Amino acid sequence: MPTQIPMTIPLIVAARRWLAAAGSLLAALAVALSAYAMHAAAPAARERLLLAAAFGFGHGLALAALAPLAQRAGALWAQVLLLAGVLLFAGSLAAAALLGTSTVLAPAGGLLLIGGWLLQAWARLRG
């Protein structure tokens, strides 16, 4: 039987709170980004900004909902991967649309998102 790295209860509670708060903040920023995309952004940037907002909102909502359920380190790590992935993916798209930068970080963000969801599924199966 594999050993689990012990996590103290206060650490788990703090991590859940921070992840849920980050998810809520991410969802709020996504709403603002979509409003900007529709009302103020150049038409050429609109598609990337809306995609970034959709990913930010969906994953922010997921983090806000899933963080309170995390009981083990695996679930918390899954959510950390989701947060990092969406920041890289959506951030890369938004930066490209707003600042003209490259989307070179988007694939790494996508891989983190896939890994985060797979780890989340594994963590939920474990209980």
Legacy VTK file of the C-alpha trace (Angstrom):
# vtk DataFile Version 3.0
C-alpha trace
ASCII
DATASET POLYDATA
POINTS 127 float
0.000 0.000 0.000
1.548 3.343 -1.005
2.224 5.778 1.757
0.497 9.122 1.711
2.396 12.270 2.594
0.643 13.542 5.703
-0.919 16.958 5.378
-2.038 18.832 8.425
-5.678 19.832 8.586
-4.933 23.587 8.665
-2.825 23.241 5.494
-5.615 21.397 3.685
-8.211 23.931 4.802
-6.015 26.859 3.745
-5.263 25.278 0.357
-8.963 24.626 -0.264
-9.846 28.214 0.624
-7.123 29.683 -1.603
-8.021 27.463 -4.552
-11.728 28.247 -4.218
-10.969 31.966 -3.940
-8.651 31.798 -6.965
-11.392 30.045 -8.923
-13.945 32.680 -7.997
-11.532 35.472 -8.918
-10.748 33.730 -12.198
-14.453 33.478 -13.041
-14.958 37.170 -12.261
-12.008 38.162 -14.437
-13.374 35.975 -17.233
-16.690 37.818 -17.146
-14.847 41.143 -17.328
-12.658 39.852 -20.166
-15.665 38.723 -22.175
-17.305 42.120 -21.685
-14.133 43.806 -22.868
-13.916 41.449 -25.840
-17.445 42.271 -26.958
-17.473 46.001 -26.286
-13.949 47.370 -26.589
-11.551 44.921 -28.206
-10.503 45.063 -31.814
-12.470 42.592 -33.937
-9.297 40.629 -34.722
-8.662 40.042 -30.997
-12.243 39.149 -30.074
-12.063 35.399 -30.829
-8.952 34.794 -28.717
-10.266 36.889 -25.859
-13.595 35.084 -25.827
-11.870 31.698 -25.856
-9.624 32.793 -22.992
-12.696 34.030 -21.094
-14.563 30.753 -21.688
-11.660 28.680 -20.390
-11.155 31.041 -17.459
-14.800 30.991 -16.478
-15.242 27.242 -16.812
-12.108 26.379 -14.892
-12.705 29.103 -12.314
-16.152 27.683 -11.653
-14.694 24.179 -11.437
-12.060 25.286 -8.920
-14.610 27.131 -6.793
-16.839 24.047 -6.731
-14.197 21.326 -6.380
-11.823 22.921 -3.873
-14.124 22.446 -0.855
-14.384 18.737 -1.720
-10.629 18.079 -1.707
-9.774 15.674 1.099
-6.406 14.378 -0.100
-3.209 15.781 -1.504
-3.955 14.314 -4.963
-7.132 16.353 -5.305
-5.352 19.517 -4.222
-2.521 18.895 -6.688
-5.085 18.325 -9.433
-6.574 21.712 -8.729
-3.172 23.386 -8.626
-2.518 21.911 -12.079
-5.888 23.213 -13.284
-5.146 26.700 -11.990
-1.647 26.767 -13.476
-2.913 25.339 -16.756
-5.715 27.814 -17.211
-3.454 30.716 -16.303
-0.938 29.622 -18.934
-3.513 28.715 -21.588
-5.987 31.563 -21.202
-3.242 33.998 -20.218
-1.278 33.192 -23.345
-4.345 33.742 -25.537
-5.266 36.986 -23.791
-1.694 38.303 -23.920
-1.503 37.491 -27.631
-4.739 39.358 -28.289
-3.976 42.359 -26.081
-0.194 42.679 -26.308
0.667 40.923 -29.545
2.792 38.306 -27.804
3.212 34.708 -28.876
0.881 31.930 -27.764
3.883 29.697 -27.082
2.713 28.948 -23.514
-0.781 27.833 -24.539
0.209 24.217 -25.340
1.927 23.842 -21.956
-1.199 25.215 -20.302
-3.328 22.774 -22.246
-1.169 19.860 -21.116
-1.448 21.006 -17.503
-5.224 21.224 -17.886
-5.425 17.697 -19.289
-3.161 16.406 -16.528
-5.146 18.265 -13.887
-8.432 16.784 -15.056
-6.968 13.274 -15.212
-5.533 13.642 -11.714
-8.875 15.054 -10.543
-10.670 11.993 -11.931
-8.192 9.678 -10.181
-8.564 11.607 -6.894
-12.369 11.435 -7.069
-12.263 7.667 -7.688
-10.109 7.253 -4.596
-12.661 9.083 -2.474
LINES 1 128
127 0 1 2 3 4 5 6 7 8 9 10 11 12 13 14 15 16 17 18 19 20 21 22 23 24 25 26 27 28 29 30 31 32 33 34 35 36 37 38 39 40 41 42 43 44 45 46 47 48 49 50 51 52 53 54 55 56 57 58 59 60 61 62 63 64 65 66 67 68 69 70 71 72 73 74 75 76 77 78 79 80 81 82 83 84 85 86 87 88 89 90 91 92 93 94 95 96 97 98 99 100 101 102 103 104 105 106 107 108 109 110 111 112 113 114 115 116 117 118 119 120 121 122 123 124 125 126
